[in-house]
Amino acid sequence: MDKKELRRAMIARRDAIPPEERARLAARFTERLVAMPQYRDARMVLATMTIGSEFDTRSFIERAVADGKAIVLPRVTPPPRRLEIRAVRDLAADLVPGVWDIPEPDPARCSPVQLSEVDFAWIPALAVDRGHYRLGYGAGYFDGLLAGRGKRPFCIAALPAQFHVESLPRESHDVPLDAAISELSP
């Protein structure tokens, strides 16, 4: 199966999860992520805002704020489109609808951040394989952001076990993450 077919299959699989179960899974991911030593040691945390049937990240972001972490969210730039990341101080005031209506940092209010300043990053994925390569939505934004990141930040995907697969098709621009967890992870 090629990446395009895999994306459709994984989105359909995720869409089939009842909203109550998605909420339970998101809470479990938050619990697991904040228990990690990499998170505890982090000063600056990167996450994304949720759209569609994605697993809700808001509780994780709010927990990071409560834990005194600086929050960084991505923004898709005007053409030529790429991801940039910006510090967000106030989730209610600092976000505006972006590409595909994804809430993103208002560039007039939120300062740009270099990826090397981020300590911990929850990276979105539709699926992840044993080598920690992820299947994204296909635009290559996160692979472009993560290319050449070196040792920082610690990058992780959090997905239900049914989205962890043996291997995914890879291309030369694909970038592996440092780890991946599921609801079954200890």
C-alpha positions in Angstrom: 0.0 0.0 0.0 1.4 3.4 -0.9 1.4 6.4 1.5 -1.7 8.0 -0.1 -3.7 4.8 0.4 -2.3 4.4 4.0 -3.3 7.9 4.8 -6.9 7.3 3.7 -7.0 4.0 5.6 -5.6 5.5 8.9 -7.9 8.5 8.7 -10.9 6.2 8.2 -9.7 4.0 11.1 -9.3 7.1 13.4 -12.7 8.5 12.3 -14.3 5.2 13.3 -13.2 5.7 17.0 -16.1 7.0 19.0 -15.6 10.6 20.4 -15.7 9.3 24.0 -12.9 6.8 23.3 -10.8 9.5 21.5 -11.2 11.7 24.6 -10.1 8.8 26.9 -7.1 8.1 24.7 -6.1 11.8 24.6 -6.2 11.8 28.4 -4.1 8.7 28.6 -1.5 10.2 26.2 -1.3 13.4 28.3 -0.8 11.2 31.4 2.0 9.2 29.7 3.7 12.2 28.1 3.9 14.3 31.3 5.3 11.4 33.2 8.3 11.2 30.9 11.7 12.5 32.2 12.2 14.4 28.9 9.0 16.3 29.5 9.7 16.9 33.2 13.1 18.4 32.2 11.7 20.5 29.4 11.4 24.2 29.6 9.8 24.7 26.1 7.2 22.3 24.7 6.0 22.0 21.1 2.5 20.6 20.3 -0.2 21.2 17.7 -3.8 22.2 18.0 -6.3 19.5 17.1 -8.5 19.3 14.1 -11.2 16.8 12.9 -11.0 13.4 14.6 -7.4 13.9 15.9 -6.7 13.0 19.5 -7.2 16.2 21.5 -4.0 18.0 22.5 -5.6 20.8 24.5 -5.4 19.0 27.9 -1.7 18.3 27.2 -1.1 22.0 26.3 -3.0 23.2 29.3 -1.1 20.8 31.6 2.2 22.1 30.1 1.1 25.7 30.9 0.2 24.7 34.4 3.6 23.0 34.8 5.3 26.3 33.9 6.4 25.2 30.4 6.7 27.7 27.5 4.3 26.6 24.7 5.2 26.6 21.1 2.8 25.9 18.3 3.3 25.7 14.5 2.0 28.1 11.9 1.9 27.5 8.1 3.5 30.4 6.3 2.0 32.1 3.2 3.4 30.5 0.0 5.9 29.0 -0.3 4.2 27.2 2.5 6.4 25.8 5.3 6.1 25.4 9.1 7.4 28.0 11.5 7.0 27.8 15.2 6.0 30.6 17.6 5.7 31.0 21.3 2.1 31.2 22.5 1.4 32.8 25.9 -2.5 32.9 25.9 -4.4 30.2 24.1 -7.6 32.3 24.1 -6.0 35.5 22.7 -3.0 34.3 20.6 -4.6 31.9 18.1 -6.2 32.6 14.8 -7.6 30.3 12.1 -4.9 29.2 9.8 -4.6 27.0 6.8 -7.4 24.4 6.8 -8.9 26.4 9.8 -6.3 24.9 12.2 -5.8 27.3 15.1 -2.3 28.7 14.9 -0.2 31.4 16.5 -1.1 35.0 15.4 2.2 36.3 13.9 1.3 39.8 15.2 1.2 38.5 18.8 3.5 35.5 18.9 7.3 35.6 18.6 9.2 33.2 16.3 11.1 30.4 18.0 14.0 28.3 16.7 13.5 24.5 16.8 16.8 24.2 18.7 15.2 26.2 21.6 12.4 23.5 22.0 13.1 20.7 24.5 10.1 18.4 24.0 7.8 18.0 20.9 4.6 16.0 20.5 4.6 15.5 16.7 1.3 14.6 14.9 1.1 11.4 13.0 -1.5 9.1 11.4 0.7 6.1 12.0 4.1 5.3 13.3 6.4 2.3 12.7 9.0 0.4 14.7 11.8 2.7 13.5 9.8 5.7 14.7 9.1 6.9 11.2 5.7 8.6 11.0 3.0 8.8 8.4 1.8 12.4 8.2 -0.8 14.1 6.1 1.5 14.3 3.1 2.5 18.0 2.9 6.0 17.3 4.4 5.7 20.2 6.8 6.9 18.4 9.9 9.7 16.5 8.1 10.8 19.9 6.8 10.7 21.4 10.2 12.6 18.5 11.8 15.2 18.0 9.1 18.7 18.5 10.7 17.3 19.1 14.2 20.2 17.3 15.9 19.6 16.2 19.5 16.9 18.8 20.2 14.1 18.6 20.7 13.0 15.2 21.9 10.3 14.2 19.4 7.5 11.8 20.2 4.3 10.5 18.6 1.4 9.3 20.8 -1.1 7.1 19.0 -3.4 4.1 19.9 -1.7 0.7 19.5 -3.7 0.1 16.3 -1.8 2.9 14.6 1.6 1.4 15.4 2.7 -0.7 12.5 5.7 -2.8 11.6 7.0 -0.5 8.8 5.9 2.4 6.7 7.0 3.4 3.2 9.9 5.8 3.5 11.2 8.5 1.3 14.6 10.3 1.5 13.1 13.3 3.3 11.3 11.3 6.0 12.7 12.0 9.5 12.3 9.5 12.4 11.1 10.6 15.8 12.9 9.7 19.1 10.0 7.6 20.4 6.4 6.6 20.0 3.9 5.6 22.7 0.4 4.1 22.8 -2.3 3.8 25.4 -0.7 0.4 26.3 2.8 1.9 27.0 3.8 1.5 30.6 
